[in-house]
Structures are given as structure tokens and as C-alpha cells.
Amino acid sequence: MRLLFRLVCAVALLTPLVISAENPPETNRLFRFPTTNGQQIVFCYAGQLYTVAKEGGVARRLTTGPGYTSFPRFSADGGQLA
């Protein structure tokens, strides 16, 4: 009977830990490192590059994949992004 009681207590104590490990809290993701060429703004979000018109609107994703991108810069003529 004691073994059953200990087992029930252990399960009751460990269940919240397992649930929180399966559903980690959402981390803060910031719009970082903005740059502009005068017509559009490029920024980093969650390690990927996005662009949006200077006037605003819906951002469009420029990069995909497992890599992490940061510090985008436009070329001197504003036509290319590095």
C-alpha cells in the first residue's frame, strides 16, 4: 500500500514537469537590426529576414532554413541586400 501511495505521489509531482517540458513557454522574438534603402525596410525576426514597404503593410519573408541571419545591409545603390 505504501508503494502505491509513493507511486501516486511521484506521478502527481512529476506530471507538471513533463507537461511543461512538452509545451515550453513561447520566447520573446523581437524585430531586430532594421535597415532601409528608402523604399523598403528589412529586419530580422526569429533568425530570418523579412521585408516590408516603408509605408507599412504585410511583411514578406526573404529567407528560410535552419540558419540564423542578422545585420542585413543594403548595397550603396539600394538594389541588393547582403
N, CA, C and O atoms as a DFTB+ gen file, in Angstrom:
328 C
 N C O
     1  1       0.823      -1.191       0.000
     2  2       0.000       0.000       0.000
     3  2       0.871       1.261       0.000
     4  3       0.566       2.232      -0.692
     5  1       1.960       1.238       0.782
     6  2       2.858       2.392       0.808
     7  2       3.506       2.623      -0.552
     8  3       3.682       3.762      -0.985
     9  1       3.854       1.538      -1.211
    10  2       4.475       1.654      -2.530
    11  2       3.516       2.318      -3.515
    12  3       3.923       3.178      -4.295
    13  1       2.259       1.925      -3.480
    14  2       1.255       2.525      -4.351
    15  2       1.086       4.010      -4.031
    16  3       0.983       4.829      -4.945
    17  1       1.056       4.364      -2.754
    18  2       0.932       5.762      -2.346
    19  2       2.123       6.578      -2.849
    20  3       1.942       7.682      -3.361
    21  1       3.325       6.049      -2.709
    22  2       4.530       6.750      -3.183
    23  2       4.514       6.915      -4.699
    24  3       4.908       7.958      -5.221
    25  1       4.063       5.895      -5.391
    26  2       3.988       5.958      -6.846
    27  2       2.995       7.032      -7.291
    28  3       3.290       7.806      -8.202
    29  1       1.834       7.085      -6.664
    30  2       0.827       8.094      -6.999
    31  2       1.367       9.493      -6.708
    32  3       1.167      10.410      -7.505
    33  1       2.045       9.664      -5.584
    34  2       2.628      10.967      -5.247
    35  2       3.698      11.370      -6.259
    36  3       3.754      12.528      -6.674
    37  1       4.536      10.435      -6.652
    38  2       5.595      10.730      -7.623
    39  2       4.998      11.150      -8.958
    40  3       5.463      12.110      -9.573
    41  1       3.975      10.441      -9.406
    42  2       3.322      10.795     -10.672
    43  2       2.677      12.170     -10.562
    44  3       2.770      12.974     -11.489
    45  1       2.027      12.446      -9.442
    46  2       1.376      13.743      -9.252
    47  2       2.391      14.882      -9.240
    48  3       2.104      15.970      -9.739
    49  1       3.560      14.644      -8.681
    50  2       4.584      15.688      -8.630
    51  2       5.303      15.868      -9.958
    52  3       5.699      16.985     -10.289
    53  1       5.483      14.809     -10.720
    54  2       6.246      14.888     -11.963
    55  2       5.408      15.276     -13.174
    56  3       5.960      15.746     -14.168
    57  1       4.110      15.097     -13.121
    58  2       3.252      15.401     -14.268
    59  2       3.383      16.853     -14.733
    60  3       3.522      17.075     -15.937
    61  1       3.348      17.855     -13.847
    62  2       3.519      19.238     -14.338
    63  2       4.868      19.469     -15.012
    64  3       4.958      20.260     -15.951
    65  1       5.910      18.797     -14.551
    66  2       7.224      18.961     -15.172
    67  2       7.237      18.397     -16.583
    68  3       7.820      18.997     -17.486
    69  1       6.608      17.264     -16.778
    70  2       6.558      16.651     -18.102
    71  2       5.726      17.506     -19.047
    72  3       6.112      17.712     -20.198
    73  1       4.602      18.000     -18.579
    74  2       3.743      18.837     -19.420
    75  2       4.460      20.123     -19.806
    76  3       4.377      20.546     -20.959
    77  1       5.164      20.756     -18.865
    78  2       5.863      21.999     -19.192
    79  2       7.037      21.748     -20.128
    80  3       7.382      22.627     -20.917
    81  1       7.660      20.579     -20.065
    82  2       8.755      20.264     -20.981
    83  2       8.234      20.042     -22.394
    84  3       8.923      20.356     -23.365
    85  1       7.019      19.502     -22.518
    86  2       6.438      19.272     -23.836
    87  2       5.931      20.558     -24.462
    88  3       5.917      20.679     -25.687
    89  1       5.520      21.510     -23.658
    90  2       4.981      22.782     -24.133
    91  2       5.783      23.932     -23.533
    92  3       5.306      24.605     -22.619
    93  1       7.007      24.169     -24.038
    94  2       7.817      25.234     -23.446
    95  2       7.160      26.589     -23.662
    96  3       6.445      26.776     -24.647
    97  1       7.389      27.530     -22.763
    98  2       6.793      28.853     -22.938
    99  2       7.344      29.512     -24.191
   100  3       8.512      29.337     -24.538
   101  1       6.491      30.270     -24.863
   102  2       6.915      30.949     -26.079
   103  2       7.930      32.030     -25.718
   104  3       7.706      32.826     -24.806
   105  1       9.034      32.047     -26.436
   106  2      10.072      33.027     -26.152
   107  2       9.743      34.339     -26.854
   108  3       8.995      34.371     -27.831
   109  1      10.309      35.397     -26.343
   110  2      10.132      36.695     -26.978
   111  2      10.953      36.736     -28.250
   112  3      12.141      36.413     -28.251
   113  1      10.325      37.126     -29.302
   114  2      11.019      37.284     -30.578
   115  2      10.872      38.736     -30.988
   116  3       9.761      39.255     -31.095
   117  1      11.987      39.376     -31.214
   118  2      11.986      40.802     -31.488
   119  2      12.262      41.078     -32.953
   120  3      12.938      40.304     -33.631
   121  1      11.731      42.191     -33.430
   122  2      12.093      42.691     -34.749
   123  2      13.428      43.393     -34.558
   124  3      13.499      44.436     -33.908
   125  1      14.487      42.821     -35.125
   126  2      15.825      43.318     -34.824
   127  2      16.561      43.758     -36.077
   128  3      16.240      43.342     -37.190
   129  1      17.544      44.601     -35.871
   130  2      18.507      45.040     -36.883
   131  2      17.837      45.595     -38.142
   132  3      18.159      45.139     -39.239
   133  1      16.921      46.559     -38.030
   134  2      16.278      47.097     -39.232
   135  2      17.257      47.900     -40.079
   136  3      18.174      48.536     -39.558
   137  1      17.049      47.861     -41.382
   138  2      17.810      48.670     -42.326
   139  2      16.865      49.072     -43.450
   140  3      15.872      48.388     -43.701
   141  1      17.163      50.167     -44.124
   142  2      16.286      50.637     -45.191
   143  2      17.095      51.162     -46.368
   144  3      18.239      51.593     -46.220
   145  1      16.469      51.113     -47.540
   146  2      17.059      51.716     -48.734
   147  2      16.239      52.922     -49.168
   148  3      16.430      53.447     -50.265
   149  1      15.328      53.359     -48.306
   150  2      14.472      54.496     -48.614
   151  2      13.098      54.090     -49.106
   152  3      12.152      54.872     -49.007
   153  1      12.966      52.867     -49.642
   154  2      11.679      52.393     -50.139
   155  2      11.148      51.211     -49.339
   156  3       9.938      51.070     -49.159
   157  1      12.045      50.370     -48.862
   158  2      11.627      49.206     -48.090
   159  2      12.493      49.055     -46.847
   160  3      13.617      49.555     -46.785
   161  1      11.950      48.362     -45.869
   162  2      12.659      48.087     -44.621
   163  2      12.892      46.591     -44.546
   164  3      11.980      45.804     -44.801
   165  1      14.101      46.196     -44.198
   166  2      14.435      44.788     -43.985
   167  2      14.825      44.643     -42.522
   168  3      15.556      45.472     -41.980
   169  1      14.333      43.586     -41.885
   170  2      14.620      43.355     -40.474
   171  2      14.716      41.862     -40.207
   172  3      14.300      41.042     -41.026
   173  1      15.269      41.523     -39.053
   174  2      15.368      40.131     -38.618
   175  2      14.252      39.841     -37.632
   176  3      13.922      40.667     -36.781
   177  1      13.678      38.659     -37.760
   178  2      12.681      38.175     -36.810
   179  2      12.862      36.672     -36.699
   180  3      12.788      35.961     -37.701
   181  1      13.098      36.190     -35.504
   182  2      13.272      34.754     -35.248
   183  2      14.381      34.162     -36.111
   184  3      14.287      33.015     -36.547
   185  1      15.431      34.945     -36.358
   186  2      16.583      34.452     -37.105
   187  2      16.425      34.451     -38.613
   188  3      17.295      33.936     -39.317
   189  1      15.340      35.012     -39.132
   190  2      15.105      35.070     -40.570
   191  2      14.921      36.525     -40.987
   192  3      14.604      37.377     -40.157
   193  1      15.123      36.810     -42.283
   194  2      14.970      38.169     -42.799
   195  2      13.584      38.370     -43.391
   196  3      13.043      37.490     -44.060
   197  1      13.019      39.543     -43.134
   198  2      11.719      39.936     -43.665
   199  2      11.836      41.322     -44.266
   200  3      12.706      42.101     -43.877
   201  1      10.958      41.634     -45.221
   202  2      10.909      42.961     -45.810
   203  2       9.481      43.483     -45.765
   204  3       8.517      42.719     -45.831
   205  1       9.369      44.797     -45.652
   206  2       8.069      45.463     -45.653
   207  2       8.267      46.837     -46.277
   208  3       9.343      47.424     -46.166
   209  1       7.236      47.346     -46.928
   210  2       7.314      48.680     -47.525
   211  2       7.509      49.724     -46.433
   212  3       7.076      49.537     -45.296
   213  1       8.160      50.818     -46.789
   214  2       8.413      51.890     -45.823
   215  2       7.108      52.442     -45.251
   216  3       7.065      52.878     -44.100
   217  1       6.055      52.421     -46.051
   218  2       4.757      52.930     -45.615
   219  2       4.027      51.961     -44.692
   220  3       3.022      52.325     -44.083
   221  1       4.526      50.728     -44.584
   222  2       3.883      49.708     -43.760
   223  2       3.236      48.645     -44.621
   224  3       3.380      48.659     -45.844
   225  1       2.532      47.735     -44.002
   226  2       1.872      46.655     -44.723
   227  2       2.266      45.312     -44.144
   228  3       2.730      45.222     -43.008
   229  1       2.079      44.276     -44.931
   230  2       2.382      42.915     -44.505
   231  2       3.837      42.604     -44.834
   232  3       4.286      42.819     -45.960
   233  1       4.569      42.099     -43.849
   234  2       5.969      41.738     -44.065
   235  2       6.052      40.446     -44.870
   236  3       5.229      39.545     -44.705
   237  1       7.057      40.367     -45.745
   238  2       7.283      39.183     -46.576
   239  2       8.612      38.556     -46.173
   240  3       9.625      39.246     -46.057
   241  1       8.601      37.257     -45.963
   242  2       9.806      36.543     -45.540
   243  2      10.763      36.394     -46.720
   244  3      10.361      35.995     -47.813
   245  1      12.042      36.721     -46.484
   246  2      13.060      36.629     -47.530
   247  2      13.912      35.371     -47.422
   248  3      14.378      34.856     -48.438
   249  1      14.123      34.867     -46.213
   250  2      14.992      33.708     -46.016
   251  2      14.226      32.586     -45.333
   252  3      13.234      32.814     -44.641
   253  1      14.712      31.367     -45.547
   254  2      14.160      30.196     -44.871
   255  2      15.315      29.273     -44.518
   256  3      16.421      29.423     -45.036
   257  1      15.059      28.344     -43.657
   258  2      16.081      27.356     -43.343
   259  2      16.534      27.416     -41.908
   260  3      16.085      28.262     -41.135
   261  1      17.430      26.508     -41.555
   262  2      17.853      26.387     -40.165
   263  2      18.861      27.441     -39.725
   264  3      19.097      27.592     -38.526
   265  1      19.452      28.162     -40.645
   266  2      20.469      29.145     -40.280
   267  2      19.879      30.353     -39.581
   268  3      18.663      30.545     -39.574
   269  1      20.741      31.165     -38.993
   270  2      20.332      32.378     -38.295
   271  2      20.926      33.568     -39.023
   272  3      22.144      33.645     -39.185
   273  1      20.097      34.491     -39.462
   274  2      20.581      35.668     -40.175
   275  2      20.435      36.901     -39.296
   276  3      19.517      36.996     -38.482
   277  1      21.349      37.838     -39.474
   278  2      21.284      39.076     -38.699
   279  2      22.064      40.168     -39.416
   280  3      22.854      39.896     -40.320
   281  1      21.834      41.388     -39.005
   282  2      22.512      42.579     -39.519
   283  2      22.448      42.697     -41.047
   284  3      23.493      42.766     -41.694
   285  1      21.250      42.723     -41.636
   286  2      21.161      42.911     -43.087
   287  2      21.612      44.320     -43.464
   288  3      21.448      45.261     -42.688
   289  1      22.178      44.455     -44.652
   290  2      22.613      45.761     -45.152
   291  2      22.333      45.847     -46.643
   292  3      22.540      44.885     -47.382
   293  1      21.859      47.016     -47.076
   294  2      21.661      47.264     -48.496
   295  2      22.965      47.723     -49.121
   296  3      23.819      48.312     -48.459
   297  1      23.104      47.439     -50.420
   298  2      24.258      47.944     -51.160
   299  2      24.127      49.457     -51.293
   300  3      23.081      50.024     -50.978
   301  1      25.182      50.103     -51.757
   302  2      25.197      51.566     -51.860
   303  2      24.072      52.095     -52.752
   304  3      23.505      53.151     -52.472
   305  1      23.744      51.360     -53.832
   306  2      22.665      51.817     -54.713
   307  2      21.287      51.342     -54.242
   308  3      20.279      51.687     -54.858
   309  1      21.226      50.557     -53.159
   310  2      19.962      50.096     -52.598
   311  2      19.315      48.955     -53.344
   312  3      18.184      48.581     -53.035
   313  1      20.009      48.388     -54.327
   314  2      19.424      47.341     -55.157
   315  2      19.645      45.929     -54.657
   316  3      18.901      45.018     -55.019
   317  1      20.662      45.737     -53.827
   318  2      20.968      44.389     -53.342
   319  2      21.050      44.385     -51.828
   320  3      21.270      45.413     -51.188
   321  1      20.867      43.204     -51.284
   322  2      20.882      43.032     -49.837
   323  2      21.961      42.032     -49.469
   324  3      22.072      40.975     -50.089
   325  1      22.747      42.360     -48.473
   326  2      23.795      41.442     -48.006
   327  2      23.555      41.100     -46.558
   328  3      24.322      40.339     -45.968
